[in-house]
Amino acid sequence: MSKDMDKARTRGEVTRREPMRFAPDEKGALGKLFAPVAGFGITISSMFRPTVTEQYPFEKVPTQPRYHGRHQLNRYDDGLEKCIGCELCAWACPADAILVEAGSNSLDGQFSPGERYGRVYQINYLRCIFCGLCIEACPTRALTMTNEYELAGPTREGLIYEKQDLLAPMEPGMLAAPHPMVEGTTDDDYYRGEVTGPTTEQIDWVRANRPEDPTLKDASAAKGDRP
């Protein structure tokens, strides 16, 4: 179509400009009068609204449910860690704020389902921009973001969170790692949510290897086992 128009213009056959198909509406007299100040409409309307001052930190306004705050490393229902040390979160971080070093699980040191776990996990909140790309990259939903936003401190070192600072608290009935996986299961069973809590065999293993573990009491009570 454009080539035909160019040929017609060359021959002098096109004498008028084609109207725009999606041209803006023509303003009326009132629209033309207020056109110079139309861009200040929101500013002018806000001038007559009451001023609202939030009395933070004495009155804290709840954040939205999906607010991007401090990170958290989650656990499975039996207490094993979800992080497998794959380092995808560190690769996805545009600010290079995450450091992950993986370790190998063993029969005496099973921290997560499968072969590896996050032995070292650091987040530098001096660099973090809270974009959430790290939680999108996590294949096991081990890393999520909480609603906690009060991240400040007197030293720079204090804003580098270690693994123990990021791990989710133990829920009632969970058994602290390390301990074996649920007997007869694979890591796929964990990922699908088929593990709903520690078993008697896991509790007995921890009781034999770490008899003073404080989570034994709650886990035993949840299973109805002997204290």
Legacy VTK file of the C-alpha trace (Angstrom):
# vtk DataFile Version 3.0
C-alpha trace
ASCII
DATASET POLYDATA
POINTS 227 float
0.000 0.000 0.000
2.828 2.419 0.830
4.564 1.738 -2.518
1.345 2.579 -4.409
1.030 5.829 -2.450
4.617 6.766 -3.239
4.038 6.163 -6.962
0.839 8.227 -6.842
2.683 11.079 -5.141
5.366 10.948 -7.837
2.736 11.242 -10.566
1.014 14.091 -8.731
-2.194 12.123 -8.244
-2.325 12.584 -4.472
-3.524 16.085 -3.725
-4.635 15.786 -0.065
-3.316 14.123 3.091
-5.130 11.025 4.275
-6.775 11.567 7.704
-5.362 9.632 10.679
-7.457 6.598 11.499
-6.908 6.970 15.261
-6.555 10.720 15.547
-7.152 12.297 18.993
-10.516 13.861 19.612
-10.790 17.548 18.923
-10.962 19.538 22.155
-13.902 21.766 22.773
-13.790 25.378 23.887
-13.643 24.426 27.591
-10.944 21.808 26.962
-8.804 24.321 25.095
-9.247 26.816 27.929
-7.963 24.444 30.629
-5.403 22.624 28.449
-2.377 24.585 29.780
-3.105 23.534 33.401
-4.555 20.063 32.752
-1.291 18.417 33.771
-1.580 19.897 37.253
-5.002 18.376 37.862
-3.820 15.737 40.354
-1.556 18.244 42.100
-4.313 20.813 42.489
-6.847 18.229 43.706
-4.373 16.953 46.298
-3.948 20.435 47.750
-7.438 20.305 49.253
-7.178 16.842 50.794
-6.387 16.391 54.504
-2.776 15.572 55.338
-2.214 12.082 56.756
0.932 11.554 58.806
1.918 8.014 59.794
3.256 7.923 63.344
6.026 5.436 62.603
7.559 3.685 64.542
4.963 4.147 67.291
2.098 3.146 64.971
3.067 0.607 62.328
0.869 0.182 59.273
0.582 -3.481 58.173
2.281 -4.250 54.885
0.649 -5.930 51.928
0.627 -9.775 52.028
3.181 -10.079 49.192
5.476 -7.322 50.420
9.161 -7.985 49.664
10.915 -7.923 53.027
13.620 -9.981 54.709
14.325 -13.383 53.168
13.607 -16.700 54.861
14.965 -20.214 54.307
12.096 -22.630 54.791
11.912 -26.173 56.146
9.871 -29.252 55.361
7.304 -30.481 57.871
9.706 -33.015 59.353
12.367 -30.349 59.953
14.723 -30.948 57.009
15.821 -27.833 55.141
14.412 -27.092 51.694
17.601 -25.463 50.384
19.660 -27.866 48.255
22.566 -25.500 47.609
21.944 -25.210 43.864
23.056 -21.528 43.848
20.366 -20.513 41.334
19.308 -17.679 43.630
22.867 -16.327 43.655
23.047 -16.509 39.852
19.704 -14.706 39.491
20.587 -11.868 41.890
21.307 -8.708 39.851
23.076 -7.051 42.799
25.389 -9.989 43.616
24.069 -9.928 47.188
23.781 -13.698 47.767
26.548 -16.164 48.509
25.799 -19.908 48.578
28.195 -22.782 49.158
26.810 -26.296 48.969
27.735 -29.260 51.121
27.147 -32.985 50.682
24.582 -34.813 52.772
25.601 -38.020 54.510
23.883 -40.668 56.587
25.116 -38.960 59.750
24.517 -35.454 58.432
21.323 -35.275 56.382
20.266 -31.617 56.376
18.000 -31.642 53.306
16.431 -34.233 50.971
18.710 -35.412 48.211
22.472 -35.183 47.855
23.326 -31.579 48.774
22.318 -28.807 51.140
23.192 -25.155 51.623
26.213 -25.316 53.924
26.879 -21.567 53.676
24.140 -19.058 52.912
24.685 -15.313 53.135
22.640 -12.313 52.012
24.266 -8.893 52.047
21.452 -6.429 52.759
23.746 -3.539 51.943
23.440 -4.681 48.317
20.005 -6.331 48.167
17.429 -4.376 46.164
14.490 -6.633 47.181
13.547 -7.369 43.579
12.402 -10.938 44.316
14.245 -12.551 41.394
15.983 -14.927 43.793
12.730 -16.441 45.055
11.501 -16.911 41.493
14.682 -18.831 40.640
14.465 -21.196 43.632
13.327 -24.646 42.403
12.266 -25.967 45.835
10.565 -22.855 47.282
13.280 -22.860 49.922
13.725 -19.097 49.707
10.791 -16.757 50.257
10.412 -13.186 51.448
8.714 -12.132 54.675
6.965 -8.897 55.634
9.836 -7.788 57.868
11.212 -4.472 56.642
13.041 -3.049 59.658
16.573 -3.885 58.557
19.075 -1.525 60.127
22.085 -1.717 62.371
25.117 0.149 63.671
27.666 -1.889 61.684
28.038 -3.061 58.108
28.869 -6.581 59.259
25.529 -6.799 61.031
23.663 -6.410 57.733
25.272 -9.527 56.260
22.814 -12.226 57.312
24.115 -15.753 57.771
22.222 -19.013 57.357
21.230 -19.174 61.021
19.727 -15.688 60.717
17.641 -16.647 57.675
16.366 -20.100 58.655
12.680 -20.262 59.478
11.886 -20.973 63.133
11.055 -24.522 64.107
7.320 -25.177 64.074
5.717 -27.412 66.732
6.292 -31.051 65.817
9.356 -30.451 63.647
12.610 -32.270 64.345
15.821 -30.272 63.996
18.221 -31.372 61.265
20.380 -33.283 60.685
18.445 -36.530 60.647
17.605 -39.150 57.994
14.845 -38.663 55.445
11.516 -40.363 56.006
12.096 -44.035 55.355
11.124 -45.210 51.887
10.940 -41.701 50.392
12.929 -39.752 47.823
13.514 -36.052 47.386
10.617 -35.995 44.880
8.247 -37.069 47.663
9.396 -34.089 49.698
8.960 -31.667 46.798
5.413 -32.914 46.199
4.474 -32.269 49.842
3.904 -35.911 50.745
5.953 -35.655 53.958
3.769 -34.196 56.688
5.969 -34.604 59.756
8.724 -36.625 61.435
8.330 -40.361 61.833
9.077 -42.567 64.822
12.253 -43.823 63.155
13.530 -40.269 62.698
12.768 -39.412 66.311
14.568 -42.531 67.519
17.594 -41.655 65.369
17.868 -38.170 66.865
17.302 -39.566 70.368
20.200 -41.992 69.857
22.568 -39.413 68.344
21.500 -36.159 70.014
19.602 -37.044 73.197
19.702 -33.436 74.419
18.109 -31.970 71.271
15.359 -29.565 72.466
13.065 -30.373 69.518
12.765 -34.018 70.593
10.125 -33.180 73.170
7.740 -31.425 70.769
8.298 -33.945 67.981
7.660 -36.865 70.351
4.527 -35.213 71.684
3.222 -34.679 68.137
3.794 -38.351 67.304
2.553 -39.608 70.664
5.886 -41.322 71.321
7.616 -41.787 74.630
9.369 -38.652 75.946
LINES 1 228
227 0 1 2 3 4 5 6 7 8 9 10 11 12 13 14 15 16 17 18 19 20 21 22 23 24 25 26 27 28 29 30 31 32 33 34 35 36 37 38 39 40 41 42 43 44 45 46 47 48 49 50 51 52 53 54 55 56 57 58 59 60 61 62 63 64 65 66 67 68 69 70 71 72 73 74 75 76 77 78 79 80 81 82 83 84 85 86 87 88 89 90 91 92 93 94 95 96 97 98 99 100 101 102 103 104 105 106 107 108 109 110 111 112 113 114 115 116 117 118 119 120 121 122 123 124 125 126 127 128 129 130 131 132 133 134 135 136 137 138 139 140 141 142 143 144 145 146 147 148 149 150 151 152 153 154 155 156 157 158 159 160 161 162 163 164 165 166 167 168 169 170 171 172 173 174 175 176 177 178 179 180 181 182 183 184 185 186 187 188 189 190 191 192 193 194 195 196 197 198 199 200 201 202 203 204 205 206 207 208 209 210 211 212 213 214 215 216 217 218 219 220 221 222 223 224 225 226
